[in-house]
């Protein structure tokens, strides 16, 4: 199936009730075989530079920012050929990583931090559209790579410096599990500036597990998350069926209250007008340089755990795709608030260092 048709299928899946209709659409992108029937792609070796999208070193020159970010990329593998991509998957998967994710998401942290972004055997898109053992197994395989990359980051690359954990979509699911299993309750938590678990399905009850939600713009050691939709729209898949990590296992969110920290004022369940938007980053045409950011593009308001936005029709160029036609702005969770994320990451690092 072509990427555009896949996106339309996902948009429809998000709108349908959690029954046979959504399952039928998910089947359009699901591999035709069981996870156990495919050979796992070769695992990345994180001592090798080829296993990283970005991995600077102290000797790279220039001014060295005071902190690092461990950034976990979202799903860019849309094929039904296998449940997990190769970590060095070529073609459209690679183009989406280098031209999209690095330039329009991970770069939002490069003012405060050295950016470390591992490649990993990401689960294919279909793994996030059902609740099967195959789907959870593919996600678990991807997470295993992320853990090994994080351990390499901590032991060989970070040098005991403060760090941010950030991700988007699939990357944020891995980030949530990583925070709970490898950071919370360990000495590493003392170096965690904040976690940006953007476009992930994060239940508000996560605070009971020792991971506080950020409630001010300069709070540290805490987590932010949001999921962008057209104001007045719903995303039943996100609220009911999307996969989260809780109680030591993958499971559907099943209507639990979601974390929504508004990236315009960095407060839980808040509302802010477009005057608070420092600059949104439009998506460029393939091969084109990044355009200038657009100030005051949209306000944002948390409602029922989702972040409602509203862009005037005359300003939607660079902020629309097949998902937005259905009111889902998931692909633009970073773009819509690019300069706010950039400024906030710097502010949290400065606050962290001041308290230290």
VODO-531445 format. One record per atom (N, C-alpha, C, CB): residue in one letter; x, y, z. Coordinates in steps of 0.05 Angstrom, whole numbers, plus 5000, padded with zeros to 4 digits. Glycine has a CB too. Layout:
N
AXYZ...
// end
This chain:
356
X501749765000X500050005000X501750255000X498150005024X501150454984X502650694982X502350855008X501850864958X504451025016X504351175041X501851345043X506751345043X500951475022X498551645024X496151485031X498151804998X495851245019X493551085025X493650975054X493350855006X496150915063X496450825090X495551045110X499450755096X496351285104X495651505122X492651545123X496951765112X491251515101X488351535100X487151305117X487251525071X488251065115X487350845130X487550895160X488750585123X489851015168X490251075196X488251285206X493151175201X487851485189X485951695196X483151575201X485851915175X482351395183X479751265186X479651095211X479051095161X481850955216X482050785240X481750945265X484750635240X482751195265X482551365289X479651455294X484351615286X478051465273X475351565276X473251345282X474551705251X473951095275X472050885278X471850785307X472750655260X469650665315X469350545342X471250305345X466450455347X471850235370X473850025375X472749745370X474850045404X471749695346X470649435340X471649355313X467549445341X469949195299X470849065275X471749255253X468648885264X470449495251X471149685230X474049765232X469349925231X474949845255X477649935259X479649705255X478050045287X478849465263X480649235260X480949175230X479548995274X478849205215X478949155186X480849345172X476149175173X480749595180X482649795168X485449735176X481750085175X485849665202X488549605211X489749365196X488549535241X487949185187X488948955172X490149025146X486648755168X489549265135X490649345110X493649395111X489249605100X494649455135X497549515138X499049305154X497949785151X497649095162X498848885179X500348685162X496648745195X502748605171X504248395157X502548145155X506848335171X502947985134X501247755129X502147505144X501247695099X504347535159X505447305173X505747365203X508147215161X506247165219X506647205247X509547295253X506146945263X509847435275X512547535282X514547295284X512447685309X513647075295X515346845299X516346725273X514046635316X514946785251X515546665225X517646835209X513146635209X518547055220X520547215206X523147225221X519447505201X525347225207X527947255220X528247545229X530247165200X529247575253X529647845263X531847985247X530347845293X531548235240X533748385226X536148395245X532848665218X538548425234X540948445250X540748675270X543448485233X541648625294X541548825316X543649035312X541748695344X543149285318X545149495316X547249465338X543949775317X549749545331X551949555351X552349845357X554549415340X551649935381X551750215388X554550325393X549950265411X556550155391X559250255391X560050355363X561250035400X558450295344X558950365316X557350615308X558150125297X558650805296X557251055289X554951015270X559251245276X554950795255X552750735236X550150675251X553450515218X550250615276X547850555292X546450805303X548550365314X547551035296X546451285307X545651475284X548451425325X543351605287X542651825269X544252065276X539651885271X544652115302X546252335312X547752235337X544552585318X550352285339X551852215362X554452375363X552551905362X554252635372X556652805373X558552715394X555853095377X560952815392X563052755412X564153025422X565252575400X565553015444X566753255456X568653385436X568253185482X569853225419X571853325400X570653445375X573753115393X567953465374X566653565349X567153865345X563753505350X568054005365X568654285363X566254465368X569754345335X566754725369X564654915374X563954935403X562154845358X561955095410X561055115437X559454855445X559255365441X560154745468X558854505477X556654585496X560954315491X554154515490X551954585508X552154435534X549254535494X550854525555X551254415581X549854145587X550354605602X548154055569X546653805573X546453645547X543753875584X545353415549X544953235526X541953165524X546652975528X541053085500X538452975497X538652705484X536553165480X537252505495X537052245483X534352235469X537352015505X534452255443X531952285427X531252025413X532352515406X528851935416X527951675405X525851735383X526651495427X526651665359X525051755336X522351605333X526651715310X520451725319X517851595315X517851385293X515651805309X515651275287X515351075266X515751205238X512650935267X517651115223X517951195195X517750955177X520651345191X517450715187X517250475172X514350395169X518850245185X513250405145X510450365140X509850105125X509350595125X511849945121X511549705105X510049485120X514249605095X508749305104X507549065116X509348825109X504749015105X511748885099X513648665092X514748525117X516048785076X515048665139X516148545163X515148695187X519248525163X515148575210X514248705235X516248905245X513748495256X518748875239X520849065248X522549135224X522548945271X523249385223X525049485202X527949405209X524849785198X529649405189X532549405195X533249675208X534149365169X535249665225X535949925238X537050115217X538049885260X538150015195X539250185174X537450165149X542050095167X534850135153X532950125131X533350365112X530050115141X533350315086X533850525066X531250625056X535650415043X531350785034X528950885020X527351085036X527250655013X524751065034X522951255047X523251265077X520051195039X523851025089X524251015118X526551195126X524750725126X528751185112X531051345118X530551645111X533451255102X529151695089X528651975082X526952105104X527251995055X524951965114X523252085134X524852135160X520951895141X526851975166X528452015189X530252265186X530251775195X531752265164X533752485161X532552745153X535852395140X530652745134X529452995125X527153095143X528352965097X525852905156X523652985173X524352995203X521352795169X524852765215X525152745244X527552915254X525552455252X529852875242X532153025252X531853325248X534752925238X530853405225X530753695220X528453835234X530453735190X526153695238X523853825248X522953745276X521553775230X524353545288X523653475315X526153485333X522453185316X528153315328X530553305345X531953575345X532353085335X531953725324X533353975323X532254185343X533254095295X529854145353X528754335372X530354335398X525854265377X532054135402X533554115427X536554195423X533453835438X537354275399X540154315395X541354565406X540754305365X539654745417X540654985430X541454935459X538555205430X540154745472X540754675499X542554445503X538254625515X542654275482X543654005486X545153895462X541453815493X547053715467X548053545446X545853335440X550853405454X545353285415X543153105408X544252825401X541553215383X543252625416X543952345411X541352205403X545252215437X541352095379X538951975368X539651695356X537552145346X539051485370X539751215360X537951125337X539651015382X539050975319X537450815301X536550565317X539050735275X534350445309X533550195322X531650045304X532150255350X531149795310X529449635293X526449695300X530049325297X525649925290X523050025297X520849835288X522550305284X518749825304X516349665297X514849805274X514449625321X513749645256X512249755234X509749885244X511649545213X508550055228X506250205236X503950035247X505250375213X503549805234X501249625242X501449535271X501249385223X503849535282X504149435310X502649615330X507049425317X501949855321X500650045339X497650075333X501850315337X496649885317X493849895309X492349645318X493549925280X493649465333X492149245345X493449165371X492048995325X492448965384X493348885411X494248595411X491048925431X495348505389X496148225386X498948175398X496148145357X499547925403X502147845412X504347925392X502247545418X503647905366X505547985345X506148285348X504347925317X504148445351X504548735354X506248805378X501848885356X505548695401X507048755425X509848635424X505548645450X510148415410X512848295407X514648465390X512648025395X513548585369X515048765351X515949015367X513448835326X514049125383X514749365399X516849295419X512149465413X516649055431X518648975451X521448945438X517748715464X521548835414X524148815401X525349085396X523748665374X523749275387X524649545383X525649675409X522449725371X524149625430X524949735456X527649625466X522749685477X528049365460X530649245468X533049395456X530748955460X532749485431X534849645419X535149915433X534349685389X532950045439X532950305452X534450285479X530150415456X533850075494X535250035520X538250015517X534149785534X539049855497X541949825493X543250085484X542449605472X541750235468X542850495459X543050685483X540950625437X541050685500X541150855524X543450785542X538450845539X543850525546X546150445563X548750535551X546050135567X549050515525X551450615511X551750915515X551450545481X549451055512X549451345517X550351415545X546651455512X549251285565X549951345593X552851265599X548051195612X553651035590X556250935599X558651045582X556250635596X558151105557X560451185539X560351465528X560550995517X558051595529X557751845513X556952085530X555751805492X555252045550X554152265565X556052385586X551652175579X557852235597X559852335615X558752455641X561452545601X556452345650X555352435676X554052705675X557552455696X553452805651X552153065648X549153055651X552853185620X547753275656X544853275656X543853195629X543753555663X541453065628X540352985602X537353005602X541252695596X536353035578X533453025572X532852765557X532553275555X530652645562X529652425546X527252535530X528652175563X527352495503X525252595486X524552395465X526052875474X522152415454X521352245433X518752335420X520951955443X517852185401X515252245389X513951975380X515552435365X511351955386X509851725376X511051465386X509651725346X511851275368X513151035377X515451095396X514050865353X517051295389X519251365406X518451445434X520751595394X516051565437X515151645463X514151405480X512951855461X513051205466X512350955481X514850835492X510850765462X516950815476X519550715486X520650885508X521550685463X520351145505X521351335526X519951285552X521051625517X517351255551X515851205576X516750955591X512851185570X517150745576X518050495589X520950525599X517850255569X522550665583X525350715591X525450875617X526950855569X523851075619X523851245643X523051075668X521851475640X521050905665X520150745687X522050525695X517450635681X523350405675X525050175680X527950235685X524849985658X529050455673X531850505675X532650765687X532950495647X530750935695X531451195706X530051245733X530651415686X527451235734X526051275759X527051085780X522951245755X527651195804X528551025826X531550955825X526950775827X532951065806X535851015803X537351275807X536550875776X540051255809X541651495811X541451675786X544551425816X540751555763X540451705739X538251915741X539851525715X536251875757X534052065760X535052335769X531951955779X537252345783X538252595793X539352765770X540452555814X539852645747X540952795724X538852845703X543252645712X536352755707X534252795687X533153075689X531952585692X533653235668X532553505667X529553495664X533853665644X528653345644X525753315638X525453105617X524453585630X522953015613X522352825591X520152945574X521552545602X520552945548X518653045529X517452805514X519853255509X515252695525X514052445515X511752535496X513152255538X512452645474X510552785457X509252595438X512053005440X506652625434X505152445417X504952165427X506452445389X505552125453X505351865466X502751855482X507751815483X501951605489X499551565505X500351525534X497851325494X500251745549X501351735577X499051775596X503451965581X498451565613X496251595632X497051785655X495451325643X495251945664X495852125686X496651985711X493352305692X495851735715X496551585739X499451515739X494851335740X500951585718X503851525718X505251655742X505051635692X504151865753X505351995776X505551805800X503852245784X503751615802X503851425824X506251245822X501251265825X507551235799X509851065794X512451215797X509650935767X512351455809X514751605814X515651785792X516951425820X513951835772X514652005750X512652245749X514551845723X513452475761X511652705762X511152825735X512752905781X508852945732X508153105708X508953395713X505053085702X510153515693X511053795696X508553975698X512853875672X508654155717X506454345721X507254635719X505154305748X509854685715X510854965711X512954945688X512055085737X513655175676X515455175654X518355105661X515455435641X519055125687X521855075695X522054845715X523055325706X519954695719X520154465736X521954255723X517354335741X523554115738X525353915727X524853645739X528254005733X526053435727X525653165736X522753065731X526253145765X521453185711X518653125706X518153075677X516853365716X515653025670X514852935643X512753125632X513752645644X512953175605X510853315590X509953135568X511853585579X507353155561X506253005538X503853145528X505552705547X503353125502X500853225490X500353085464X501053535486X497853095455X496952975429X495153185416X495552705433X496053275392X494753505379X492453415361X496753655363X490153545364X487853495347X486553765340X485753305361X484953765319X483354005312X481454055336X481753965286X481254315344X479454385366X476654285360X479454695370X475454155379X472854035376X472753755365X471254205358X475153655357X475353385347X476053195370X477453355325X475552935365X476252735384X478152545371X473752575395X479652385386X481352175376X480851925392X484452255377X478651785386X477951555403X480051335404X475351425393X481651305382X483851105383X485851185405X485151085356X486551445406X488451535426X487451495454X489251825421X484851545458X483751535485X483051255494X481351715487X482451075475X481450815482X483250585475X478750775469X484450595451X485850355441X488850375439X484650285415X489950625440X492750655436X494350505457X493550955435X496750415450X498350255468X499950435487X500350075451X499950355512X501650485532X503150265547X499950655551X504950355565X506450175582X505750235611X509550195577X504550045625X503650085652X503549815666X500950225653X504249815691X504149565707X505949345695X501249465710X508149435683X510049235673X509249095647X510549035693X507349215632X506549075607X505349285588X504548855613X505349205562X503949365542X500949305544X504949305514X499349515541X496449475543X495149725531X495549435573X492549695522X491149925512X490550125535X488549845498X490450375528X489950585548X487250565561X490350865535X485250465546X482650385557X481250615572X482950145575X481350855562X479851075573X481051205598X477250975580X483451125606X484651255629X485151555622X487351125636X484951735642X485552015637X488452045627X485252175663X488752215607X491352255594X492752505604X491052265564X495452505603X497052735609X496752925585X500052665614X496153175590X496153385570X497453635582X493353455559X500053675577X501453915585X501554095560X504353855595X500454335563X500254525541X502954645534X498154745547X504054595510X506654695504X506755005499X507654565479X504555135502X504555435500X505055565527X502055535488X504355425549X504855545575X506055335595X502355665587X506255085585X507554865600X506154815627X510454935606X503454825626X501954755649X499854535642X500455005660X499254385662X497454155658X494554245653X497553965683X493354135632X490554175626X489854475624X488854045648X491554625611X491054915609X490154995581X493655065616X489655255578X488955375553X490655625549X485955445552X491555675524X493155915518X492556005490X496255855522X492656265486X491956375460X494356375441X490956655463X493856445415X495956435395X498256635401X494856495368X497756845416X499957025423X502156895438X498857265439X501656665450X503756515465X505356335447X502456345487X504556305422X506056125403X508356275391X504156015381X510756195399X513256335391X514056285362X515556265409X513056065351X513756005323X513255705317X516556075318X511655655297X511155385287X512855345262X508155345280X513755095258X515555035235X514054895213X517954865245X513555025190X512154885169X513754655158X511455085146X512354455148X513754225134X514454315106X511953975134X517054295099X517854385071X517154165051X520754445071X517154235026X516954045004X519553865005X516654174977X519353614995X521653434995X524053564981X521053174981X526353564995X528853674984X529153964988X528953614956X527154104999X527354395003X528454455030X524554524999X529754685034X530654765060X528354825079X532555015058X528954835105X526854895124X525955185120X527754845153X523355235120X522355515118X522555655145X519455515108X521955915145X521956065169X519555975187X521656375163X519956005213X517755935231X515556145229X518755905260X513156065237X510756235235X509756295263X508556095218X510056545272X509156615299X506156635301X510456885307X505156575324X502256595331X500456445311X501456895330X501456215303X499856055284X497255955296X501455815275X497355865321X495055755334X495355765364X494555465325X493155785378X493055745407X492855445412X490855905420X492455375437X492155085444X490755065470X494954945445X488954865473X487454815497X487154525502X484754955495X487754435526X487454155534X484454105540X489254085558X483453885529X480653805534X480553505532X478653945515X479653375554X479453085555X482052945548X477252985536X484253065556X486952945552X488152995525X486752655556X486653135507X487653205480X488153505478X485753105458X490053575460X490753855457X489453965432X493853895456X487454135435X486054245413X487354495401X483154315421X487754495375X488954725361X487054805339X491754645350X487455055329X485755155307X487355345290X483255295319X487855255265X489455415246X487555525225X491655235233X487855795220X486155915200X486755785173X486756225199X484755745156X485155615130X487355745114X482555615114X487656005115X489656145099X492456095108X489056445100X492855965132X495455925143X496255625145X495656055171X494655455132X495055165136X497255055118X492555025130X498355205099X500455105082X502855015099X501355315061X503754765095X505954665111X505054525137X507854875117X502454525142X501454405167X499054225161X500654625187X499054085139X496853915132X497753655118X494754065115X496353445123X496753185109X494153025111X499153035122X494352765105X491952605105X490752575133X492552325094X492352585153X491252565180X489852815189X493552505200X490953055182X489653295190X486853335177X491453535183X486553205154X483853225141X481753095159X483953075114X482552915177X480752785196X480952915224X481352485198X482253145225X482453285251X484753195269X479953265265X486553025259X488752915275X491353055267X488852605272X492553195285X495053345280X497453205292X494953625290X497352935295X499452785307X502152825294X498752485306X502152835267X504752875253X505953145257X504252835223X504453335268X505453605272X505753675302X503653805258X505853475319X506053535348X508453705355X506253265364X510653665341X513053835346X512854095329X515553675339X512154065304X512254295286X510554535296X511254215258X508254475307X506354685315X507454855337X503754565323X509354745353X510254885377X513354885377X509154755402X514554885354X517454845351X519055045368X518254875322X518555305366X520155495381X519455495411X519655775369X517055425418X516455395446X517955165459X513455365450X518154945444X519654715454X522554795457X519354465436X523654925437X526455005438X527055185462X527155155412X525355385466X525755575488X525455435515X523855805486X523455255517X522955115542X525154925550X520354975541X526254785530X528454605536X530854755547X529354445511X531354985536X533555155546X532955255575X533955395528X530455335579X529655435606X529855215627X526855545605X529054975620X529154755640X532054685646X527554515630X533754675625X536554625630X537754835649X538154605604X537155095643X538255305660X537255285689X537455585648X534655215691X533555185718X534854945733X530555145717X535354725718X536654495730X539354565740X536754265709X540954705723X543654775731X543654975754X545154905707X541755155755X541655345777X541055205803X539455555771X539255015803X538554865827X540854695836X536054695823X542454605817X544754435824X546854595839X545854305799
// end
